[in-house]
Amino acid sequence: MDAALVHCNYSSWYKQYSSCTFKSLFVDLTSEFVDFLHEEGITVSSTSKALPVRSQPTEIVVQGVDYDPDDTYSSSSSATAADAAADTSSDSGSDAAEQQPWHERFPELHAAIEASIQQLGGQAAPRLNWSSPTDALWISAYNSLKCCNADQVILLLKSSDRVMHDLEQLQHMQNTHQHQQQQQQQQQAQTGQQQDQQGSQQQGSQQQQGQLSDQQVAAAAAAAAAPPVPQLVLRRWQELAPEREFRCFVLGHTVVAISQRDPSQHWPQLSLPGEVEAIRRRLLAWHADKIGSSFALDAYVMDVYVPAGSGPVVLLDVSPITSATSPLLFSWQELPYPGMHDSAAQQDGSSSATASPAANSSQGHQQQPQQHAGVAQVAAAAGRPVELRVVQHAGMILPGARAATGMPIDMLGLQDSFEDVLRTMQQQQQQQQQQQQQQQQ
């Protein structure tokens, strides 16, 4: 089981740092509901509150002729049509349950979500153990994670690939846990048989057996640690200014670099004299005071919100150092995580949304570490403080996290040509940088 994933599970770190983040409530998801999330297709019933309902005009213009809909449709005819649709759906046999509205299939979960949203003030942002369904904002009524009812929550979850990835990760951890338990049981059975056969042993052998027993106890404790269960997290919704969100990169329980969280935007207010330095000092002081060495991992990233004025810094999320974590305005070669350097090199030239910022992050930045030197080492050598990197002008804008989630599916067949275009653009950028360096010399 990956300890980093366990410690970065939302419910794990929330218990310790609840005073530093927005109020959150948790709803355990049953295996039946997880299967429902895996079902193909999204069905929005006529009674669903997931999407806004347009007002029905009393008069409709059809081919230039005004008429009253009551002249054509009646309640009896609508009921007849509904009965016919019900008869048709009942013929599908096992598919009938899947066509049933989700709140009828899972009434207890529906009630729990509705109650939690009301407890959070009537608006909440949903997520799972590690990920938020930000790739499904295109289907949201608010173009955000804000949800006012359970139907909106489920629509986001059902539409999100990131949620599906969390569920797959949880299933993998569960399978690994079961496999470790089976191995542990087999080892215990074999050890018991050997002890019965050997009987009394010399003192040295007894000590050796005692050491082996200690190792077995440790292995049993590791195997007994249950993996995280699928959880729906509902966090109190709060309108956040995106220019005040930042990502802190931590190594050895110390912040080594900070990046603007959305690399696809340029906010002039961050270019005001002293603004970046004030935010940097504020973040470093907050981390030293509220987090420090108290977190179980010594290498991780955390997303935070720094409100304007004197309000407290808010912890938004904690993530492990993996290839799925974006370095945003940095590249992994610049950051002091040696294990990520090889991974970044393998992804060089990739067209994915998370890899593109890393591959192109050097564009528009000055005095960057060279030869894959870590930011922390370079800062220490030069006597400079930890860097907070922001988009200083429009020419430094990079693709954002949503760049790959709003694309029509018809565009997927053009992946190869996109990769060719990206390679050409990267080559042109390198040539421009070389020309600029030559001109400066």
BELHUTA-V933814 format. One record per pair of residues at least 12 apart in sequence whose C-alpha atoms are under 10 Angstrom apart, sorted by sequence separation. I is the first residue (numbers start at 1). J is the second residue. D is the distance in Angstrom with one decimal. If there is no record, write none. Layout:
I:J:D
I:J:D
//
This chain:
57:69:9.1
58:70:8.9
133:145:7.6
140:152:7.4
144:156:9.9
246:258:6.8
247:259:5.2
248:260:9.1
303:315:6.4
304:316:5.1
305:317:9.9
332:344:6.2
333:345:8.4
347:359:8.5
348:360:9.8
375:387:8.0
11:24:9.1
113:126:10.0
132:145:8.3
139:152:9.5
140:153:9.3
246:259:5.6
247:260:6.4
248:261:9.2
302:315:7.4
303:316:5.3
304:317:7.1
331:344:8.0
332:345:9.0
10:24:9.7
11:25:9.2
195:209:9.2
245:259:8.9
246:260:4.7
247:261:5.5
302:316:7.4
303:317:5.1
304:318:9.1
344:358:8.0
345:359:9.3
11:26:7.8
140:155:8.0
245:260:6.5
246:261:4.5
247:262:9.3
302:317:5.6
303:318:6.4
344:359:8.3
10:26:9.7
139:155:7.9
140:156:6.9
244:260:8.1
245:261:5.5
246:262:8.0
301:317:8.4
302:318:4.4
303:319:8.3
321:337:8.2
323:339:9.9
139:156:7.3
243:260:7.5
244:261:8.4
245:262:7.7
301:318:5.9
302:319:6.2
322:339:9.1
323:340:7.3
127:145:8.9
138:156:9.3
191:209:9.7
242:260:9.2
243:261:8.0
244:262:9.7
300:318:7.2
301:319:5.3
302:320:8.8
321:339:9.1
322:340:7.4
125:144:8.7
126:145:6.8
136:155:8.8
137:156:7.4
140:159:9.7
242:261:7.9
243:262:7.7
300:319:6.0
301:320:6.3
321:340:8.0
125:145:5.1
126:146:7.9
133:153:9.7
136:156:5.9
139:159:7.8
242:262:7.3
243:263:10.0
299:319:9.5
300:320:4.8
301:321:6.8
323:343:6.9
124:145:7.8
125:146:5.1
126:147:7.6
135:156:8.9
136:157:8.0
138:159:9.3
139:160:9.9
191:212:9.7
259:280:10.0
283:304:8.6
299:320:7.3
300:321:5.4
301:322:9.9
322:343:9.0
323:344:7.8
123:145:9.7
124:146:5.7
125:147:6.1
133:155:10.0
134:156:8.5
135:157:10.0
136:158:8.7
137:159:8.9
191:213:9.3
243:265:8.3
258:280:7.8
283:305:9.4
298:320:10.0
299:321:6.9
300:322:9.1
123:146:6.3
124:147:5.4
125:148:9.0
133:156:6.3
134:157:9.7
136:159:5.6
137:160:8.8
242:265:9.1
243:266:8.4
244:267:9.8
257:280:9.6
283:306:7.8
290:313:9.8
297:320:8.6
332:355:9.9
122:146:10.0
123:147:5.6
124:148:6.7
126:150:9.9
132:156:9.3
133:157:6.3
135:159:8.1
136:160:5.1
243:267:6.5
282:306:8.3
301:325:8.5
323:347:9.2
331:355:9.0
334:358:9.6
365:389:8.8
122:147:8.4
123:148:4.8
124:149:8.6
132:157:8.7
133:158:9.1
134:159:9.9
135:160:5.9
136:161:8.0
188:213:9.7
191:216:9.7
242:267:9.3
243:268:9.5
258:283:8.9
290:315:10.0
300:325:9.8
301:326:9.7
331:356:9.7
333:358:8.8
365:390:9.6
122:148:5.8
123:149:7.8
124:150:9.9
126:152:9.5
127:153:8.9
133:159:7.9
134:160:7.6
135:161:7.1
136:162:8.9
243:269:8.4
244:270:8.9
258:284:9.6
280:306:9.9
286:312:8.6
287:313:9.3
301:327:9.3
328:354:7.8
331:357:7.5
332:358:6.8
333:359:9.7
365:391:9.0
121:148:9.3
122:149:7.9
126:153:6.3
133:160:5.3
134:161:9.4
135:162:7.1
136:163:9.7
243:270:7.7
279:306:7.4
286:313:7.1
326:353:9.0
327:354:8.1
328:355:9.0
330:357:7.7
331:358:4.3
332:359:9.0
364:391:8.8
365:392:8.9
125:153:8.1
126:154:9.0
132:160:8.6
133:161:7.6
134:162:8.0
135:163:9.3
188:216:8.0
255:283:9.0
256:284:9.6
279:307:9.6
282:310:9.9
286:314:9.6
287:315:9.9
326:354:5.4
327:355:8.7
328:356:9.1
329:357:6.4
330:358:6.1
331:359:6.6
334:362:9.7
364:392:8.6
124:153:8.8
127:156:9.2
128:157:8.7
131:160:9.8
132:161:10.0
133:162:6.0
134:163:9.4
187:216:8.5
188:217:10.0
255:284:7.0
279:308:9.5
325:354:7.6
326:355:7.2
328:357:5.8
329:358:6.9
330:359:8.9
331:360:8.1
332:361:9.9
364:393:8.6
117:147:8.2
118:148:8.5
126:156:8.2
127:157:7.9
131:161:9.9
132:162:7.1
133:163:6.1
254:284:8.7
282:312:9.6
283:313:7.6
324:354:7.5
325:355:9.5
326:356:9.4
327:357:7.6
328:358:6.4
329:359:9.7
330:360:8.9
331:361:6.2
364:394:9.8
117:148:6.9
118:149:8.8
126:157:8.1
131:162:6.2
132:163:7.0
133:164:9.4
282:313:8.3
323:354:8.9
324:355:9.1
326:357:7.9
327:358:6.2
328:359:9.9
329:360:8.6
330:361:5.6
331:362:7.8
341:372:7.9
364:395:7.0
365:396:7.9
117:149:7.0
130:162:9.0
131:163:6.4
184:216:8.2
188:220:9.3
255:287:7.7
323:355:8.9
326:358:7.4
327:359:9.9
328:360:9.9
329:361:5.3
330:362:7.5
363:395:8.5
364:396:5.4
116:149:9.7
117:150:8.0
130:163:8.6
131:164:9.5
184:217:9.8
187:220:10.0
246:279:9.6
254:287:8.2
255:288:8.8
328:361:7.6
329:362:8.1
363:396:6.5
364:397:9.0
114:148:8.5
115:149:9.4
116:150:9.4
128:162:9.1
129:163:8.8
131:165:8.5
132:166:9.6
246:280:9.9
253:287:9.2
254:288:7.9
327:361:9.1
329:363:9.6
334:368:7.9
335:369:9.3
338:372:9.4
362:396:9.0
363:397:9.2
114:149:6.0
115:150:9.3
127:162:9.6
128:163:6.5
130:165:9.5
131:166:6.8
184:219:7.4
185:220:8.8
244:279:9.0
248:283:8.5
253:288:8.9
330:365:9.7
334:369:6.3
338:373:9.7
361:396:8.2
363:398:9.2
113:149:7.7
114:150:5.6
117:153:9.9
127:163:7.7
128:164:9.6
130:166:6.6
184:220:6.4
248:284:9.2
329:365:9.3
333:369:8.9
334:370:7.8
336:372:8.9
338:374:8.6
360:396:9.5
361:397:9.2
113:150:5.7
114:151:9.1
129:166:6.9
130:167:9.8
183:220:9.8
184:221:10.0
246:283:9.2
250:287:9.7
254:291:9.5
255:292:9.2
299:336:9.9
300:337:9.9
333:370:8.9
334:371:8.7
335:372:8.3
336:373:7.5
337:374:7.7
361:398:7.6
112:150:8.9
113:151:9.3
128:166:7.0
129:167:8.8
181:219:9.5
184:222:9.9
185:223:9.9
253:291:8.3
254:292:7.1
299:337:8.4
330:368:9.5
333:371:8.3
334:372:5.7
335:373:7.7
336:374:4.3
337:375:9.9
360:398:7.7
110:149:9.3
111:150:8.3
114:153:9.7
127:166:9.9
128:167:8.5
130:169:9.8
180:219:9.0
181:220:7.8
184:223:7.3
248:287:9.3
253:292:6.0
254:293:8.0
333:372:4.8
334:373:5.9
335:374:4.8
336:375:6.3
360:399:9.6
110:150:6.2
113:153:8.4
129:169:9.9
180:220:8.8
181:221:10.0
183:223:9.1
184:224:9.5
252:292:9.7
253:293:5.1
332:372:8.5
333:373:6.9
334:374:4.9
335:375:5.4
336:376:6.5
357:397:9.2
358:398:9.3
109:150:9.0
110:151:8.3
113:154:9.7
129:170:8.8
181:222:9.2
182:223:9.1
252:293:8.2
253:294:8.3
331:372:9.4
333:374:7.0
334:375:5.6
335:376:7.5
336:377:7.8
357:398:5.8
180:222:8.7
181:223:5.5
250:292:10.0
253:295:7.8
261:303:7.6
332:374:8.8
333:375:9.0
334:376:8.9
335:377:9.4
336:378:9.9
356:398:7.9
357:399:6.5
110:153:10.0
180:223:5.7
181:224:7.1
253:296:9.3
258:301:9.4
260:303:9.7
261:304:8.8
332:375:10.0
334:377:9.9
356:399:7.1
357:400:8.0
110:154:9.4
179:223:8.9
180:224:8.7
181:225:9.8
253:297:7.7
254:298:8.0
255:299:9.4
257:301:9.7
258:302:9.7
259:303:9.5
261:305:9.5
334:378:9.4
355:399:9.7
356:400:9.3
357:401:9.5
177:222:9.1
178:223:8.2
252:297:8.5
253:298:4.8
254:299:8.6
255:300:9.5
258:303:9.6
330:375:9.5
353:398:9.6
354:399:8.5
177:223:6.4
178:224:9.4
251:297:8.9
252:298:4.7
253:299:6.8
254:300:9.9
255:301:8.9
353:399:6.7
354:400:8.2
103:150:8.7
176:223:9.4
177:224:8.1
250:297:9.4
251:298:5.6
252:299:6.1
253:300:8.7
255:302:9.8
352:399:9.8
353:400:7.1
354:401:6.8
103:151:8.2
177:225:8.2
178:226:9.3
250:298:7.1
251:299:4.4
252:300:9.3
353:401:6.2
354:402:9.9
102:151:8.7
177:226:7.2
178:227:9.7
250:299:5.3
251:300:6.8
352:401:9.8
353:402:8.0
354:403:9.6
177:227:6.9
249:299:7.8
250:300:5.3
251:301:8.7
353:403:6.6
354:404:9.2
103:154:9.7
176:227:9.1
249:300:6.3
250:301:5.8
352:403:9.5
353:404:6.0
102:154:8.7
174:226:8.1
175:227:9.5
248:300:8.5
249:301:4.6
250:302:7.8
352:404:7.7
353:405:9.2
48:101:8.4
173:226:9.3
174:227:6.1
248:301:5.5
249:302:6.8
351:404:9.8
45:99:9.0
47:101:8.7
48:102:9.5
173:227:6.3
174:228:8.2
247:301:6.7
248:302:5.3
249:303:9.0
43:98:9.1
44:99:9.8
45:100:8.7
46:101:9.4
48:103:9.2
172:227:9.8
173:228:8.1
174:229:8.6
247:302:5.7
248:303:6.3
43:99:7.5
45:101:6.4
171:227:9.4
173:229:9.6
246:302:8.4
247:303:4.4
248:304:7.6
41:98:9.9
42:99:9.9
43:100:9.1
44:101:7.9
45:102:9.0
170:227:7.7
171:228:9.6
246:303:5.7
247:304:6.3
40:98:9.8
43:101:7.9
44:102:9.2
170:228:6.9
171:229:9.0
245:303:7.1
246:304:5.5
247:305:8.9
39:98:8.2
43:102:8.9
170:229:7.0
171:230:9.0
245:304:5.8
246:305:6.4
329:388:9.7
330:389:7.9
170:230:6.9
244:304:8.4
245:305:4.5
246:306:7.7
329:389:6.7
330:390:10.0
169:230:9.9
244:305:5.7
245:306:6.4
328:389:9.5
329:390:7.4
36:98:8.1
167:229:9.4
243:305:9.1
244:306:5.3
245:307:8.6
328:390:9.9
329:391:8.0
167:230:7.0
242:305:8.6
243:306:9.1
244:307:6.3
352:415:10.0
363:426:9.7
166:230:8.4
167:231:9.6
241:305:8.6
242:306:9.9
243:307:9.6
244:308:7.6
264:328:9.6
351:415:8.2
240:305:7.9
241:306:9.2
261:326:9.7
263:328:6.3
264:329:9.7
351:416:9.3
360:425:9.8
36:102:8.5
240:306:9.6
241:307:8.0
261:327:9.4
262:328:7.6
263:329:6.3
356:422:8.9
360:426:7.4
363:429:7.4
240:307:8.3
241:308:9.1
261:328:6.9
262:329:8.8
263:330:10.0
329:396:9.2
351:418:7.4
352:419:9.4
359:426:8.6
362:429:9.8
363:430:8.6
245:313:9.9
259:327:8.1
260:328:7.5
261:329:8.4
329:397:9.2
351:419:5.8
362:430:9.8
33:102:9.2
36:105:9.5
244:313:10.0
245:314:9.4
247:316:9.6
258:327:9.6
259:328:6.7
260:329:7.2
329:398:7.9
350:419:7.2
351:420:9.3
360:429:8.7
363:432:9.8
364:433:9.0
36:106:9.9
245:315:9.9
246:316:9.6
247:317:9.3
248:318:9.6
249:319:9.8
251:321:9.9
257:327:9.9
258:328:9.6
259:329:6.1
260:330:9.9
328:398:8.6
349:419:7.7
351:421:9.6
360:430:9.7
363:433:8.0
245:316:8.9
247:318:9.5
250:321:9.4
258:329:9.1
259:330:7.4
328:399:9.4
349:420:9.5
351:422:7.0
362:433:9.7
33:105:8.9
249:321:9.0
258:330:8.9
328:400:8.7
350:422:8.5
351:423:9.0
32:105:9.6
33:106:7.6
257:330:8.7
328:401:9.3
349:422:7.6
350:423:8.9
32:106:9.0
349:423:6.6
157:232:9.4
326:401:9.0
348:423:10.0
30:106:9.7
33:109:8.9
257:334:9.6
349:426:8.5
249:327:8.5
257:335:7.6
30:109:9.1
153:232:9.6
247:326:9.8
248:327:9.8
256:335:8.0
257:336:9.4
29:109:8.1
247:327:8.7
256:336:8.0
28:109:8.9
153:234:9.1
247:328:8.4
27:109:8.0
246:328:10.0
247:329:9.9
28:112:9.9
251:335:9.6
27:112:7.3
250:335:9.8
251:336:7.7
26:112:9.6
27:113:7.5
249:335:8.3
250:336:9.4
251:337:8.0
26:113:9.2
147:234:9.4
249:336:9.4
250:337:9.8
25:113:9.4
51:139:8.6
52:140:9.9
249:337:9.8
27:116:8.7
50:139:9.5
51:140:7.6
52:141:6.8
146:235:9.7
147:236:9.9
148:237:9.5
26:116:8.4
50:140:8.1
51:141:5.8
52:142:9.7
146:236:9.1
147:237:8.1
25:116:6.7
50:141:7.5
51:142:9.4
146:237:6.3
24:116:9.1
25:117:8.8
145:237:8.2
146:238:8.5
24:117:9.9
146:239:9.0
264:357:9.3
25:119:8.9
263:357:7.8
24:119:9.9
25:120:8.2
144:239:9.8
24:120:7.9
23:120:7.5
50:147:8.6
22:120:9.9
50:148:8.8
263:361:9.4
25:124:9.6
29:128:9.8
49:148:9.1
50:149:7.4
129:228:8.2
24:124:8.8
26:126:9.9
28:128:10.0
49:149:7.1
50:150:7.8
51:151:8.5
129:229:8.4
23:124:9.8
24:125:9.2
25:126:9.8
26:127:9.9
27:128:9.8
48:149:9.8
49:150:8.1
50:151:4.7
51:152:7.3
129:230:6.7
130:231:9.6
132:233:9.2
24:126:9.6
26:128:9.4
48:150:9.4
49:151:5.6
50:152:4.2
128:230:7.2
129:231:5.9
131:233:9.9
284:386:8.9
26:129:9.8
48:151:6.3
49:152:6.9
50:153:7.8
128:231:5.7
129:232:7.1
130:233:9.6
47:151:9.8
48:152:8.7
50:154:8.2
51:155:9.1
127:231:8.5
128:232:4.9
129:233:7.2
281:385:9.6
50:155:6.6
127:232:6.0
128:233:5.7
280:385:9.3
281:386:9.4
283:388:9.8
45:151:9.9
49:155:9.9
50:156:9.1
126:232:6.9
127:233:5.2
128:234:8.7
280:386:8.1
44:151:8.8
48:155:9.9
126:233:5.6
127:234:6.7
280:387:7.9
281:388:9.7
125:233:8.1
126:234:4.7
127:235:8.2
277:385:9.9
280:388:6.2
124:233:9.3
125:234:5.6
126:235:6.4
279:388:8.4
280:389:9.6
124:234:5.8
125:235:5.1
126:236:9.1
277:387:9.2
44:155:8.2
123:234:9.2
124:235:5.3
125:236:6.4
126:237:9.1
276:387:9.6
277:388:7.9
42:154:9.8
43:155:8.9
123:235:8.6
124:236:4.7
125:237:5.4
276:388:7.0
42:155:7.6
123:236:6.5
124:237:4.4
125:238:8.5
276:389:8.4
120:234:8.3
122:236:8.6
123:237:5.4
124:238:8.2
276:390:8.1
43:158:9.7
120:235:7.5
121:236:7.2
122:237:8.7
123:238:8.4
42:158:6.8
120:236:5.3
121:237:8.3
10:127:9.3
11:128:9.7
12:129:9.3
37:154:8.6
41:158:8.3
42:159:7.5
116:233:9.8
117:234:7.3
119:236:9.0
120:237:7.9
257:374:9.9
10:128:8.0
11:129:7.3
37:155:9.9
40:158:8.9
41:159:8.8
116:234:7.3
117:235:8.6
118:236:9.9
256:374:9.2
257:375:7.1
9:128:9.0
10:129:5.4
11:130:9.4
39:158:8.6
40:159:10.0
113:232:9.0
116:235:9.3
117:236:8.0
256:375:7.0
257:376:7.6
271:390:8.6
9:129:5.3
10:130:6.2
37:157:7.4
38:158:7.9
113:233:9.7
116:236:9.5
117:237:9.4
256:376:5.5
270:390:7.6
271:391:8.7
8:129:8.4
9:130:5.7
10:131:9.0
37:158:5.6
113:234:8.2
255:376:9.0
256:377:9.3
270:391:8.4
271:392:6.4
8:130:7.2
9:131:9.4
36:158:8.7
37:159:9.0
254:376:9.9
257:379:9.9
270:392:7.7
271:393:8.6
6:129:9.5
37:160:9.7
256:379:9.0
267:390:8.9
268:391:9.1
269:392:9.9
5:129:9.4
6:130:9.7
266:390:8.1
267:391:7.6
268:392:7.7
5:130:8.2
251:376:9.2
265:390:9.5
266:391:5.4
267:392:7.9
268:393:7.9
37:163:9.0
38:164:7.4
263:389:9.8
265:391:7.1
266:392:6.7
267:393:8.2
268:394:9.5
37:164:7.9
263:390:7.7
264:391:8.3
265:392:9.7
266:393:6.1
267:394:8.9
257:385:9.4
258:386:7.6
259:387:8.2
260:388:7.6
261:389:9.8
262:390:9.1
263:391:6.7
265:393:9.1
266:394:5.8
38:167:9.0
256:385:9.1
257:386:5.6
258:387:6.2
259:388:5.6
260:389:6.3
261:390:8.7
262:391:9.0
265:394:7.6
266:395:9.0
34:164:9.4
37:167:9.2
38:168:9.9
256:386:5.8
257:387:5.4
258:388:4.5
259:389:4.9
260:390:5.1
264:394:9.1
266:396:8.1
255:386:7.6
256:387:7.7
257:388:6.2
258:389:6.3
259:390:6.2
260:391:7.4
265:396:8.9
266:397:6.7
35:167:9.9
255:387:9.8
256:388:9.4
257:389:8.1
258:390:8.8
259:391:9.2
264:396:8.6
265:397:6.0
266:398:9.8
34:167:7.6
263:396:8.4
264:397:5.0
265:398:7.9
263:397:6.0
264:398:4.8
265:399:9.0
262:397:9.3
263:398:5.3
264:399:5.2
265:400:8.1
262:398:8.7
263:399:6.7
264:400:4.7
262:399:8.9
263:400:5.8
264:401:8.3
262:400:6.3
263:401:8.5
264:402:9.3
261:400:9.3
262:401:7.7
264:403:8.9
248:388:8.9
261:401:9.7
262:402:9.9
247:388:9.4
246:388:8.9
247:389:10.0
246:389:9.5
246:390:9.2
243:390:9.5
5:169:9.4
5:170:9.8
6:173:9.7
5:173:9.7
1:172:9.1
2:173:8.0
1:173:6.1
1:174:8.7
1:175:9.8
2:176:10.0
1:176:6.7
1:177:6.9
1:180:9.2
132:317:9.9
131:317:9.2
130:317:8.4
130:318:8.4
131:319:9.4
130:319:7.6
130:320:9.9
34:230:8.1
33:230:10.0
31:229:9.8
30:229:9.1
31:230:8.6
29:229:7.8
30:230:7.7
28:229:7.2
29:230:5.5
30:231:9.0
28:230:6.2
29:231:5.5
27:230:8.8
28:231:4.5
29:232:6.7
27:231:5.6
28:232:6.2
26:231:6.4
27:232:5.1
28:233:8.8
25:231:9.9
26:232:5.8
27:233:6.5
25:232:8.4
26:233:4.8
27:234:8.0
25:233:5.9
26:234:6.3
24:233:6.6
25:234:5.2
26:235:8.7
24:234:5.5
25:235:6.4
23:234:8.6
24:235:4.1
25:236:8.5
23:235:5.9
24:236:6.2
22:235:6.5
23:236:5.7
24:237:9.6
21:235:9.3
22:236:6.1
23:237:9.1
21:236:9.7
22:237:8.2
12:228:9.1
22:238:8.4
11:228:9.1
10:228:10.0
9:228:7.6
6:226:10.0
9:229:9.9
11:231:8.5
1:222:8.7
6:227:7.4
7:228:9.9
10:231:9.1
11:232:9.9
1:223:8.8
5:227:9.8
6:228:6.9
9:231:9.7
10:232:9.9
11:233:8.2
5:228:9.2
10:233:8.0
1:225:9.1
3:227:9.8
1:226:9.4
2:227:9.5
1:227:7.5
161:405:9.6
160:405:9.6
138:402:9.5
137:402:8.8
20:286:10.0
135:401:8.2
136:402:9.2
134:401:8.6
135:402:6.4
138:405:8.1
134:402:7.7
135:403:9.4
137:405:8.6
138:406:6.7
135:404:8.3
136:405:7.3
137:406:8.7
20:290:7.8
135:405:5.3
136:406:8.6
19:290:9.5
20:291:9.5
134:405:8.7
135:406:7.9
17:290:8.2
17:291:8.3
16:291:9.7
17:294:9.9
16:294:9.0
17:295:9.5
16:295:8.6
13:295:8.1
13:296:9.2
21:304:9.0
20:304:9.7
21:305:9.4
8:295:9.8
7:295:8.5
8:296:9.3
7:296:6.8
8:297:8.8
7:297:7.4
21:312:9.7
4:296:8.7
8:300:8.8
20:312:8.2
21:313:8.4
22:314:7.4
3:296:9.3
4:297:6.9
8:301:9.8
20:313:7.3
21:314:5.1
22:315:7.9
3:297:8.7
4:298:9.9
8:302:9.7
20:314:5.5
21:315:4.9
22:316:7.9
4:299:9.1
19:314:9.0
20:315:5.6
21:316:6.4
4:300:8.5
19:315:9.2
20:316:8.7
21:317:8.9
18:315:8.9
17:315:8.2
14:315:9.6
14:317:9.3
13:317:9.1
14:318:9.7
13:318:7.9
10:316:9.9
10:317:7.6
9:317:9.5
10:318:7.7
8:317:8.4
9:318:8.1
10:319:9.3
8:318:5.7
9:319:8.4
7:318:8.9
8:319:5.6
9:320:9.7
7:319:9.0
8:320:6.6
5:318:9.9
7:320:8.6
5:319:7.9
6:320:9.6
4:319:8.3
5:320:6.6
4:320:5.8
5:321:9.7
3:320:9.6
4:321:8.3
5:322:9.9
4:322:9.6
//
